Amino acid sequence: MNAYANLVRELKSLRKGRGVLAGRISERVGPTLRATCGVTEGDEPGAIRRKVSARLVELAGRLPEDLRLATLAAFAIDDEARQPLYQDRVHWAAVVMDRDPRTVRRRVDEAINYLAELAVEVPRARPDGQPGGRRTTELHAVLTLDQARPQVIERHRVVVERDGLRELALTPPLPLDRPRPDVEVLYGGTLVDGSGPTLALPTPVLKGHSHDFAIRFRPPTTRVMPSYLLYVPQHPCDLLDLRCRFGTTHAPLHVRALHGAHRQDGQHRRDGVDPVHHVRRHAVDRAGEVHLRFRDLIPGLVYGVRWDAPGDWNGAPDPRVGEEQWP
């Protein structure tokens, strides 16, 4: 039996019962699915659930909306669809999609076939594109726009996946990545000159150990801040906790949060995924602030906020992320 057929069989088995929340998960994830999701022999149950869920979310993001929803429900990945029985999750999806449960079951079967095809064709994202891999377990970011000069303060906690990590490449959020921003290390290392901002760690960090650090990014001048703050993670990230403070004078009524949208390629063309399915509106509170959380971020996809900027905040769109096609 080939990899595609094995994956279809193993996915159909995993969707039973509690899905990714099943007890003895190590026995529920077959060998082909393990390879597809990067599950290793020494992984604890929590790590297995996280890896399988993240891979299925990554692949489902390439499917049409109805098949994506069917996937997240079938495997109990969606927070609102974590019922203990598969038939209950099918019923939940049927209500959300306004379809008959039999139709939803067919959608799940169809989605599983596509997921297996994609898993065979699309290589799994590496945890790091260069030696010295790491995973961000927490990234807390605060954007302040009620001061003379915009700034983003980030607090990171990373877990090292290879012994002896000495440096971390820093990735400023858009639009603070260009031109070269002012970068200040608040704690956790020293800044190293190079082609891009790099953090030299106080001491080498061993595999499996964590390291905390904090960074402040500011535009190099007092130029107007465009009306977006976007993260495109280069490494897996478990949590992005994002706060935006606009102040009470020029605060927008709401922001649009992007949960894993796709960037354009070099010719500024979409890759076929409708970004509308990744956008949610959130109201700004009376203090002129908004607080958002993004979980299980996938490297290469876009997360963050956009807003309708009043007055002199109306910055130019960034063609690298397809502003003109996003609502």
Backbone hydrogen bonds, N-H to C=O, Kabsch-Sander energy under -0.5 kcal/mol:
donor,donor_aa,acceptor,acceptor_aa,energy
6,N,2,N,-2.4
7,L,3,A,-2.5
8,V,4,Y,-2.3
9,R,5,A,-2.2
10,E,6,N,-2.7
11,L,7,L,-2.8
12,K,8,V,-2.1
13,S,9,R,-1.5
14,L,10,E,-2.2
15,R,11,L,-1.8
16,K,13,S,-1.0
19,G,16,K,-2.0
20,V,75,F,-2.3
21,L,18,R,-2.0
22,A,19,G,-1.7
27,E,24,R,-1.8
28,R,24,R,-0.7
28,R,25,I,-0.8
29,V,25,I,-1.2
30,G,28,R,-0.7
34,R,30,G,-2.3
35,A,31,P,-2.0
36,T,32,T,-2.2
37,C,33,L,-2.1
38,G,34,R,-0.8
38,G,35,A,-0.6
39,V,34,R,-2.4
43,D,40,T,-1.5
48,I,44,E,-2.1
49,R,45,P,-2.5
50,R,46,G,-2.2
51,K,47,A,-2.6
52,V,48,I,-2.6
53,S,49,R,-2.6
54,A,50,R,-2.6
55,R,51,K,-2.1
56,L,52,V,-2.3
57,V,53,S,-2.6
58,E,54,A,-2.4
59,L,55,R,-2.4
60,A,56,L,-2.8
61,G,57,V,-1.6
62,R,59,L,-1.8
63,L,60,A,-2.0
68,R,64,P,-2.4
69,L,65,E,-2.6
70,A,66,D,-2.0
71,T,67,L,-2.0
72,L,68,R,-2.3
73,A,69,L,-2.0
74,A,70,A,-2.7
75,F,71,T,-1.9
76,A,73,A,-1.5
77,I,72,L,-1.9
78,D,72,L,-2.0
81,A,78,D,-1.7
82,R,79,D,-0.6
89,R,85,L,-1.7
90,V,86,Y,-2.3
91,H,87,Q,-2.0
92,W,88,D,-2.2
93,A,89,R,-2.4
94,A,90,V,-2.3
95,V,91,H,-1.9
96,V,92,W,-2.2
97,M,93,A,-2.9
98,D,94,A,-0.9
99,R,94,A,-2.2
103,T,100,D,-0.7
104,V,100,D,-1.8
105,R,101,P,-2.4
106,R,102,R,-1.8
107,R,103,T,-2.1
108,V,104,V,-2.5
109,D,105,R,-2.3
110,E,106,R,-2.4
111,A,107,R,-2.9
112,I,108,V,-2.7
113,N,109,D,-1.9
114,Y,110,E,-2.1
115,L,111,A,-3.1
116,A,112,I,-2.3
117,E,113,N,-1.9
118,L,114,Y,-2.9
119,A,115,L,-2.6
120,V,116,A,-1.7
121,E,117,E,-1.9
122,V,118,L,-3.8
135,R,159,V,-2.5
136,T,236,P,-2.4
137,T,135,R,-0.7
137,T,157,R,-2.2
138,E,157,R,-1.6
139,L,239,L,-1.6
140,H,155,R,-2.6
141,A,139,L,-0.6
141,A,241,D,-2.9
142,V,153,I,-2.2
143,L,243,R,-2.8
144,T,142,V,-0.5
144,T,151,Q,-2.2
145,L,245,R,-3.0
151,Q,144,T,-1.3
152,V,217,F,-2.5
153,I,142,V,-2.3
154,E,152,V,-0.5
154,E,215,I,-3.1
155,R,140,H,-2.7
156,H,213,F,-3.3
157,R,138,E,-2.2
158,V,211,H,-2.4
159,V,135,R,-3.2
160,V,209,H,-2.7
161,E,133,G,-2.9
164,G,205,V,-0.6
165,L,162,R,-0.7
165,L,205,V,-1.9
168,L,199,L,-2.3
170,L,197,P,-2.7
174,L,230,L,-2.7
176,L,173,P,-1.2
178,R,175,P,-1.2
182,D,218,R,-2.9
183,V,181,P,-0.5
184,E,216,R,-2.2
186,L,184,E,-0.6
186,L,214,A,-2.3
187,Y,214,A,-1.2
190,T,200,A,-2.0
192,V,198,T,-2.8
198,T,192,V,-0.9
199,L,168,L,-3.3
200,A,190,T,-3.3
200,A,198,T,-0.6
201,L,166,R,-2.9
201,L,199,L,-0.5
205,V,165,L,-2.1
208,G,160,V,-3.3
209,H,206,L,-2.1
211,H,158,V,-2.2
213,F,156,H,-1.8
214,A,187,Y,-2.4
215,I,154,E,-2.4
216,R,184,E,-2.6
217,F,152,V,-3.0
218,R,182,D,-2.0
228,Y,226,P,-1.7
229,L,305,V,-2.6
230,L,174,L,-2.4
231,Y,303,Y,-4.1
237,C,297,L,-1.3
238,D,136,T,-2.9
240,L,294,F,-2.9
241,D,139,L,-2.9
241,D,239,L,-0.5
242,L,240,L,-0.7
242,L,292,L,-2.8
243,R,141,A,-2.5
244,C,290,V,-2.4
245,R,143,L,-3.1
246,F,244,C,-0.6
246,F,288,G,-3.4
247,G,288,G,-1.0
255,V,282,H,-2.7
256,R,306,R,-3.1
257,A,255,V,-0.6
257,A,280,R,-3.5
258,L,304,G,-2.9
259,H,257,A,-0.6
259,H,278,H,-2.9
260,G,258,L,-0.7
260,G,302,V,-1.4
261,A,302,V,-2.0
264,Q,320,R,-1.2
265,D,269,R,-1.3
268,H,265,D,-2.3
277,H,274,D,-1.4
278,H,275,P,-2.0
279,V,276,V,-1.5
280,R,257,A,-2.1
282,H,255,V,-2.4
284,V,253,L,-2.2
285,D,289,E,-2.9
288,G,285,D,-2.0
290,V,244,C,-1.8
292,L,242,L,-3.2
294,F,240,L,-2.5
296,D,238,D,-2.1
297,L,237,C,-2.5
300,G,233,P,-2.3
301,L,298,I,-1.9
302,V,261,A,-3.0
303,Y,231,Y,-2.6
304,G,258,L,-1.5
305,V,229,L,-2.5
306,R,256,R,-1.7
307,W,227,S,-1.8
308,D,254,H,-0.5
309,A,307,W,-0.8
313,W,310,P,-2.1
314,N,311,G,-1.1
315,G,313,W,-2.2
321,V,318,D,-1.7
322,G,319,P,-0.9
323,E,318,D,-1.0
325,Q,322,G,-1.9
326,W,323,E,-1.8
